[in-house]
Amino acid sequence: MRIQRLRERGELYFGELDLRATDFTNMDLSHARFDGSDLRGAKFNRAVLRGASLANANVTGADFSGAVLDGVDISALDGWRSSTCDAKTSLPAPWLCQRGLPVVR
């Protein structure tokens, strides 16, 4: 089922799934739930994840270049410091992207 159809039905729950290397580029995933999912190597390029829940999700090697992560609890992510980002990535305080990696200010 397409993501847009799921959004219309209010069902953006991706918890406990193997989503390794999935391409979420340019998708609006606001308030989606990825709790406990394996997102290693996933592509979130220019995706909107505003208010999404990624508690205990493994994002090792995931690409968040240009993504919007406002309102995301970064401390709940596994492998966060091994993911990538860029200057256009919008991160919640106190995080910023430096040399392609997320760091605390």
Contact map, one row per residue, 1 for C-alpha under 8 A:
111011000000000000000000000000000000000000000000000000000000000000000000000000000000000000000000000000000
111111000000000000000000000000000000000000000000000000000000000000000000000000000000000000000000000000000
111111100001000000000000000000000000000000000000000000000000000000000000000000000000000000000000000000000
011111110000000000000000000000000000000000000000000000000000000000000000000000000000000000000000000000000
111111111000000000000000000000000000000000000000000000000000000000000000000000000000000000000000000000000
111111111111000000000000000000000000000000000000000000000000000000000000000000000000000000000000000000000
001111111111000000000000000000000000000000000000000000000000000000000000000000000000000000000000000000000
000111111110000000000000000000000000000000000000000000000000000000000000000000000000000000000000000000000
000011111110000000000000000000000000000000000000000000000000000000000000000000000000000000000000000000000
000001111111000000000000000000000000000000000000000000000000000000000000000000000000000000000000000000000
000001111111100000000000000000000000000000000000000000000000000000000000000000000000000000000000000000000
001001100111110000000000000010111000000000000000000000000000000000000000000000000000000000000000000000000
000000000011111000000000000000011100000000000000000000000000000000000000000000000000000000000000000000000
000000000001111110000000000000011110100000000000000000000000000000000000000000000000000000000000000000000
000000000000111110000000000000001111100000000000000000000000000000000000000000000000000000000000000000000
000000000000011111000000000000000111110000000000000000000000000000000000000000000000000000000000000000000
000000000000011111100000000000000101110000000000000000000000000000000000000000000000000000000000000000000
000000000000000111110000000000000000111000000000000000000000000000000000000000000000000000000000000000000
000000000000000011111100000000000000111101000000000000000000000000000000000000000000000000000000000000000
000000000000000001111100000000000000011111000000000000000000000000000000000000000000000000000000000000000
000000000000000000111110000000000000001111100000000000000000010000000000000000000000000000000000000000000
000000000000000000111111000000000000001011100000000000000000000000000000000000000000000000000000000000000
000000000000000000001111100000000000000001110000000000000000000000000000000000000000000000000000000000000
000000000000000000000111111000000000000001111010000000000000000000000000000000000000000000000000000000000
000000000000000000000011111000000000000000111110000000000000000000000000000000000000000000000000000000000
000000000000000000000001111100000000000000011111000000000000000000000000000000000000000000000000000000000
000000000000000000000001111110000000000000010111000000000000000000000000000000000000000000000000000000000
000000000000000000000000011111000000000000000011100000000000000000000000000000000000000000000000000000000
000000000001000000000000001111110000000000000011110100000000000000000000000000000000000000000000000000000
000000000000000000000000000111110000000000000001111100000000000000000000000000000000000000000000000000000
000000000001000000000000000011111000000000000000111110000000000000000000000000000000000000000000000000000
000000000001110000000000000011111100000000000000101110000000000000000000000000000000000000000000000000000
000000000001111000000000000000111110000000000000000111000000000000000000000000000000000000000000000000000
000000000000111110000000000000011111100000000000000111101000000000000000000000000000000000000000000000000
000000000000011100000000000000001111100000000000000011111000000000000000000000000000000000000000000000000
000000000000001110000000000000000111110000000000000001111100000000000000000000000000000000000000000000000
000000000000011111100000000000000111111000000000000001011100000000000000000000000000000000000000000000000
000000000000000111110000000000000001111100000000000000001110000000000000000000000000000000000000000000000
000000000000000001111100000000000000111111000000000000001111010000000000000000000000000000000000000000000
000000000000000000111000000000000000011111000000000000000111110000000000000000000000000000000000000000000
000000000000000000011100000000000000001111100000000000000011111000000000000000000000000000000000000000000
000000000000000000111111000000000000001111110000000000000010111000000000000000000000000000000000000000000
000000000000000000001111100000000000000011111000000000000000011100000000000000000000000000000000000000000
000000000000000000000011111000000000000001111110000000000000011110100000000000000000000000000000000000000
000000000000000000000001110000000000000000111110000000000000001111100000000000000000000000000000000000000
000000000000000000000000111000000000000000011111000000000000000111110000000000000000000010000000000000000
000000000000000000000001111110000000000000011111100000000000000101110000000000000000000000000000000000000
000000000000000000000000011111000000000000000111110000000000000000111000000000000000000000000000000000000
000000000000000000000000000111110000000000000011111100000000000000111101000000000000000000000000000000000
000000000000000000000000000011100000000000000001111100000000000000011111000000000000000000000000000000000
000000000000000000000000000001110000000000000000111110000000000000001111000000000000000000000000000000000
000000000000000000000000000011111100000000000000111111000000000000001011000000000000000000000000000000000
000000000000000000000000000000111110000000000000001111100000000000000001100000000000000000000000000000000
000000000000000000000000000000001111100000000000000111111000000000000001100110000000000000000000000000000
000000000000000000000000000000000111000000000000000011111000000000000000100110000000000000000000000000000
000000000000000000000000000000000011100000000000000001111100000000000000000111000000000000000000000000000
000000000000000000000000000000000111111000000000000001111110000000000000000111000000000000000000000000000
000000000000000000000000000000000001111100000000000000011111000000000000000011110000000000000000000000000
000000000000000000000000000000000000011111000000000000001111110000000000000011110110000000000000000000000
000000000000000000000000000000000000001110000000000000000111110000000000000001111110000000000000000000000
000000000000000000000000000000000000000111000000000000000011111000000000000000100111000000000000000000000
000000000000000000001000000000000000001111110000000000000011111100000000000000000111000000000000000000000
000000000000000000000000000000000000000011111000000000000000111110000000000000000011100000000000000000000
000000000000000000000000000000000000000000111110000000000000011111100000000000000011110010000000000000000
000000000000000000000000000000000000000000011100000000000000001111100000000000000001111110000000000000000
000000000000000000000000000000000000000000001110000000000000000111110000000000000000111111000000000000000
000000000000000000000000000000000000000000011111100000000000000111111000000000000000100111000000000000000
000000000000000000000000000000000000000000000111110000000000000001111100000000000000000011100000000000000
000000000000000000000000000000000000000000000001111100000000000000111111000000000000000011110000000000000
000000000000000000000000000000000000000000000000111000000000000000011111000000000000000001110000000000000
000000000000000000000000000000000000000000000000011100000000000000001111100000000000000000010000000000000
000000000000000000000000000000000000000000000000111111000000000000001111110000000000000000010000000000000
000000000000000000000000000000000000000000000000000011100000000000000011111110000000000000000000000000000
000000000000000000000000000000000000000000000000000000000000000000000001111110010000000000010000000000000
000000000000000000000000000000000000000000000000000000000000000000000000111110000000000000000000000000000
000000000000000000000000000000000000000000000000000001111000000000000000111111000000000000000000000000000
000000000000000000000000000000000000000000000000000001111110000000000000111111110000000000000000000000000
000000000000000000000000000000000000000000000000000000011111000000000000000111110000000000000000000000000
000000000000000000000000000000000000000000000000000000000111100000000000000011111110000000000000000000000
000000000000000000000000000000000000000000000000000000000111000000000000010011111110000000000000000001000
000000000000000000000000000000000000000000000000000000000001000000000000000000111111000000000000000011100
000000000000000000000000000000000000000000000000000000000011110000000000000000111111000000000000000010000
000000000000000000000000000000000000000000000000000000000011111100000000000000111111100000000000000011000
000000000000000000000000000000000000000000000000000000000000111110000000000000001111110000000000000111000
000000000000000000000000000000000000000000000000000000000000001111100000000000000011111110000000100111000
000000000000000000000000000000000000000000000000000000000000000111000000000000000001111110000000111110000
000000000000000000000000000000000000000000000000000000000000000011000000000000000000111110000000110100000
000000000000000000000000000000000000000000000000000000000000000011100000000000000000111111000000000000000
000000000000000000000000000000000000000000000100000000000000000111111000000000000000111111100000100000000
000000000000000000000000000000000000000000000000000000000000000001111100000000000000000111110001000000000
000000000000000000000000000000000000000000000000000000000000000000011100000000000000000011111011100000000
000000000000000000000000000000000000000000000000000000000000000000001111010000000000000001111111000000000
000000000000000000000000000000000000000000000000000000000000000000000000000000000000000000111111000000000
000000000000000000000000000000000000000000000000000000000000000000000000000000000000000000011111000000011
000000000000000000000000000000000000000000000000000000000000000000000000000000000000000000111111100001111
000000000000000000000000000000000000000000000000000000000000000000000000000000000000000001111111110001111
000000000000000000000000000000000000000000000000000000000000000000000000000000000000111010100011111111100
000000000000000000000000000000000000000000000000000000000000000000000000000000000000011000000001111111100
000000000000000000000000000000000000000000000000000000000000000000000000000000000000010000000000111110000
000000000000000000000000000000000000000000000000000000000000000000000000000000000001111000000000111111000
000000000000000000000000000000000000000000000000000000000000000000000000000000001111110000000000111111100
000000000000000000000000000000000000000000000000000000000000000000000000000000011011100000000011110111110
000000000000000000000000000000000000000000000000000000000000000000000000000000001000000000000011110011111
000000000000000000000000000000000000000000000000000000000000000000000000000000000000000000000111000001111
000000000000000000000000000000000000000000000000000000000000000000000000000000000000000000000111000000111
